[in-house]
Amino acid sequence: MNVAVEHIATDQPPDESKARDLDYGWQGGNQIELLENGEAYFPKVFDAMREAQREILLETFILFEDKVGHELKGILIEAAQRGVKVVASLDGFGCGELSPAFLGELAQAGVLVQMFDPAPKMLGVRTNWFRRLHRKIVVVDATVAFIGGINFSADHLADFGPEAKQDYAVQIIGPAVSDLHHFALAQSGRQVRSRRGWRRRQQRPALWTNADGEGLVRLIYRDNVQHRDDIEEAYVHALSKAQKRVVIANAYFFPGYRLLREIRNAARRGVHVQLIMQGQPDVLLAKLAARMLYDYLLKDGVVIHEYCQRPLHGKVALVDDEWSTVGSSNLDPLSLSLNLEANVLIRDRAFNQQLYERLEILAKNHCQTMPENRKPRLWLWRLTVGFLVFHVMRHFPALTGWLPAHKPRLKPFQSQAHDR
């Protein structure tokens, strides 16, 4: 069986001129629904795909050949066979174990499968570790969109067992969907038609808005060209304006000094700052890195919880009573300096309160809280080492760019799967 699978070997979209300078402003009047874990997410996104009439755009870091992956495959095949345009952009590392047969069934049905930056194994080990397509976005018929941290894998369901992940996404219906649709088209390399209400802006929209109204949403993203720091800047802006409360739930927490300073400064001026970190990590190194920063934050009044029920995979935060963010970006060097990421910023009191209540349940019932009087043993040494490690990782793309094997390649190419 000959199967054409388009491989995009690049850390940018194929048509860089279309995708490198997209800025999206605040859109009001959206309906935003918080989806916690696969139990809430998969039924919503699968139902939307089953009802698709024209188009499904999907980006994901991980797709496994498990019960979730097979259900998704069946839905996409059925949609393509009834004439829906289906584009699936998959990361070459996170989806690197997908079999030719699995991809072949999708391609034969008419699904356009794009594998981002694939690479052959060396001695049985995958080599394409860095600059991953880490976004998780689904847009259906340009009318409903999903974005968050949930991959298409069974480990986002509670029945997976003790290693099941705790995670979040949102469903959006309303004007902001047009921005997510436009972005997903541009990033997938498809032709983007100009549309009313969008333009390439000379001045970027503000990361913070004081506009009145509920359901305000703004799409932000991180790439390796002109939007390297947008997500980090959004956190810094929000933290600098915090007056009442801050809650950050993040799987992999090892931010740079600017973000750490704003977290500490918020706590110093009386803001109740809570961090929910991994207590049962799926990557032990991530927990060790985060703990290097605990003493620095605890001494200024930051409350740190470690979620111990199962691995935390969330990437969410809220500030005061209105501002929230949900997306794919962790607060670590991979997400803030290397990967392609996307978040939404949300100004909505009802959503903020719902997210706050869900995170409070985690903090109160399923976490251990680091003691305030934790002895600050070697905290200066830990901070110094952490600072050095972060900035080595931050400049890693430039360092690896000197090596021919890591130079960004923008040219798409076609690959034929083996006959089976």
N, C-alpha and C positions, 0 to 999 in steps of 0.2 A: 504494500500500500504506500504510494507516494503522497506525502502530506506536505503542503507548503505552510511553513510557520515563519512569519516575518520576525526577524531578529533586529532590534534596534540596539546597536552597540555604542552606547553613548551615555554620558551623565546629563545630557540635555535632550529635549525633544528633537525630532529629525529636522523640522523647519525652525531653526533658531530665530529667524527674523520675526516669526509669528508669535513665539512663545516666551521670548526672553524679557519682555517689558510689559507684562500684563499687570495692571493694578486695578483692584476692585474696591469700590466704595461701600458705604453702609447702605443697606436696603431695609426698609421698614415693612411692616405688615405681614411678617412671616409666621407660620405655624411651626413650632419647634417641639419635637417630642424626644425626650431622653429615653434611650434604649440601653438597658443594663444587661450585659452578657448575651450570649448566643440565644438564650431562651426568648428574649425580647427582640433581638436583632434579626435573626434568620427568618422567622415567619413574616416579618414586615417586608424585608427586602425581597424574599422569594415571592410573596404575593404580588408585589409591585412588578417584578419581572414577568410573572405569569400573565399579568394584565397588559403588558407592553403592547403597543400597537405599531410603533415606528422605530424605536431606537433604545438600545441598552449600551451604556458606556460603563466599563468596569475597570478599576485599577486596584490591585492588591499586592501586598508583599508576599503573602503566603497563601497557597492553595494546595491542599493535600488530597490524596486519593483515599479519603475516608468517607464516612456516611454523609458529611456535609459537602465535601467536594463532589461526590457522585450525584447528590441531589442538585447542586448547582449546575453541573454538566448537563444533566437531563433537562433542566429548565432552559438553559441557553440554547441547547440543540432544538428543543421544541419551538422556542421563539424564532430562531433563525429559519426553521423550516416553514413557518407561517409568514415569512417575509419581513420580519423585524431585522433591522441592521444591528448587529451585535459586535462590539469591539471589546476584547478582553486584553488588557495590558498587564502582564505578569512579570514579577521581578525574577531575573535569571539566577539569583542566589536562593531566595526564599521559595521559589517554585522549581528549583533545579532538579528535584527528584521526580518530577512528573514524567510518566512513561510516554514514549512515542504513540502508543495505542490510545492513551487518554487524550492527548493533544490531537491525534489524528481524527478521532470521532468528532471533536469540536470543529476542526477545519473542514472535514468532509460535509458537515451540515451547513457550512457557510459562515461560521463564526470566524472573524478575523482575530487571530491570536498573535499578540506581539510579546516577545520575550525581551525584557530590558537587560542589556549588558550580560549576555550569557558568556560562559567561559568553560573550557574543558577541565576535567579533573586532572590533577597531577598526583600520581601515586595514590589514587583513590580519594584525594582531598580536594574540595572545592577551593578555588583560588580567588574568586571575585568577592572578597569580603566587604569592600568599602564602596562608598558612593552608591548606595542602593536606592531603588524606587520603593520607598517605605510608605507611600500614601495608601489610604484605603477609602476609595470614593466609588459610589455607584450613582449614576443619573439615569432615570428612566423617562423617556418621552419628553425630556426637558420640563417635566412638571413635578417630579418628586426626586429628591436627592438624599443620599445617606453619606455620612462622613464620620470618622472616628478612629478607633484603634483596633477594631475587631477584624481579624482575618477570616478567611473561609476554611476553617478547620474545626474538627470536633473537640479540640482541647479548649474551646470557648463554651462548652456545655458542661453543666454540673455532673452529668452522668459519666463524664470522662474519668472522674475519680479525683484523688487529692491533688493532682497536677493541673486540674482545670483552672483556667485563667479568670480573674476578675477584671472586667473591662467595660468600656462605655462607647456609645456612638449616638448620633442624633439623626432623626428624620426631619427634613425640611420641606415644607410646601409653601410656595409664595415667590415673591420677586427675586430672592437670593438664589433660587434654583437656576435662573438664567446665567448667573455668574459662574456657578459650579459647572453648568453645562458647557459654557464657552471655554472655561479653563480645561475641562476634561477633553474637549475636542482638540484644543491647541496642543495639549501635552501628548495626545496620542498620535499627533502628526496628521490628523484628518484636516480637510479643507474647512476653514473657519469663515463663515459669512459675517459680514458686518451686520450689526443689529442696533436698533434704536436703544439708547441708554448706555451704550458702551463706546469708549474711545480710548486710544492710547494717550495717557495723560502726561503732561509735562511735569506736574507736581503731584506727588503721591497723596492719596486721601489720608486723613488723620487716623492714627491707630486708635484714638480715643474720641468719642463723640458725646456731646451733651444734648443731642437732639432728643426731643420728647417723643413718646410713643413706645409701644410694646412691639416685640418681635423684630428688633433690629439685629441684622446679621451682616457680618463682613467676612469674606474669604481672604485668608492670608496664606502664604506659602513660602517655602525655602527652596532655592535652587543654588547652583554654583556659578551664577553669573551676576545678576543685578539684584537679587533678593536673598542674599546670603544671611541676613540678620533680621529679617522681618518678624519672625516668630519670637525671637529673643527680645527684640525691641518692644513688641506688644506686651510681653510680660513685664519688662522694665517700666513702661509707661503706666500700666495698671497698678503695679505695686507702689510706684511713687505717689499715686493718688489715693491709695487705700486709707480709710479713716476708721473703719469699724472691725472688719474681719477679712482674713485671707485663708483659704483652704486650697492646698495644692496636693493632688494625689497623682503620683508619678512613679512609674515602674523603675526607671533608670535615672537616678538623680545624681548628677555630677556637673552642675552648671559652672560657668565662669564667674570671675570675681564680681562683675557688675550686677549680675542677678543675685548672687549671695549678699552683696552689700544692700540691695534694695529690700530683700527679705529681712535682713537684720535691722535695717533702719525703720521699717514698718513696725516691727516688734518694739523697738526702742521708743517710738512715739506713742505707744499704747494700743496699737492695733493687735487684735487677737489673731496670731498667725499659727496655723496648724499645717504640718506636713505629714502626709500619709505615704510611707515608704514600704518597700518590700521587706517582710519579715521572713517569708518562706520563698526565697528567690529561685527563679528558674536559671539564673546566671549568678553563681556565687560571687564572681568578681564585682558585679554591680552592687551587691550589698556591701562588700568590703569597701568599695570606693565611696559609697554614700556615707558610711560610718566614719570615714576620715573627716567629714565635715560637721559631724554632730556637735562636738564640743564648741566649735566656733559659733554655732547657731543657738545652742542651749543657753549659753552664758548671757545672751541678750533677751531671753524670754520666749524664744520660738518653741512651740510644743511639737514634739516629734513622736508620731505613732508608727509602729511597724505592724503591718497587716499580716496576721499569722494563719489565717484560715486556709488560704491557698495562694498561688503566685499572683501578685498584683501586676496587671498589664495595662492599667489605665493611664491616660494622658489628659487629665482634666484639671481645671482650676476655677476658682471663683474669687471675686473681690467685692466686698460690701454687699449690697442688696440687689445689684443689677448685672454687673459684668461677669461673664463666664467665658471659658474657652474649652472646646472639645476638638480633638484631632488625632493625628498620628505621631506628633513630635514629642519625644521624651526631652528631658532637660539634661542631656549628656552630650559629650563631644560628637558622637555619631550623628545624632539628630540635629544639633545646633551648628555643625561644621562640615558635615559630609553628605548626609542623605537628602533625597528629595522628599519633602514633607508638605502636609497641608493641614491647616486648622481652620475652624470658624471661630470668630469672636462674636459674642452674643450679648446684647443689652436687653434683658427681659426679666422682670421681677419674679414672675411665676416660675420660669425655668430655673433661675438662680436659686430660689427657695427649694424647688424639688431636688436639684443637685445637692444642695447643702444638706437636706434631710437624709438623702441616700448616703452621703459621705459620713454624716454623723453616726449613722447606724454602724458603719464599718469601724469608726474610731472608738465608739463606746462598747461595742459588743464583740469585736473580732480582732482587736489590736492590743499590743502591749505598748505602754507609753514610756518613753525614755525618762528617767528621773531628772528633775530639775537640778538636783545637787550632784549630778554625775561628776565625778572627779575629772577635771580637765587635764588628764595625763597626756603630756606630749602634744597638746593641741596645736602649738605653734609649728612643731615639726610636721604634723599631719597637714596643716593648712599649706605649708610651704611645698611639701611634696605634691599635694593635690593641685596647687597652682601650676607647678611645673608640668605635671602630667597632662592637665587640661590643655595648656597652651602648646605642648608638643603635638597633641592630637588635633588641636585647632588648625595648626599649620601643616598637618599631614597631607592634605590634598596637594599643596604646592610642592612638598618634598617628593611625593610619589610621581608628580607630573614630570619630573626630570627623567624618569625611567620610561623608555619607549613603550613597554607593555601597559603603562597606565595613562598614556596620553588619551584624552577624550577623542572619540571617533564619532562623527556625526552621520556617517554614510550608512543608510539602512542596507541590509542585504538579505537575500532569500536563502533559506537552508532547506534541503530536502531530507526528511526523515528516512530512516532505513526501511527497506521493504520488509513487510511482516506477513 
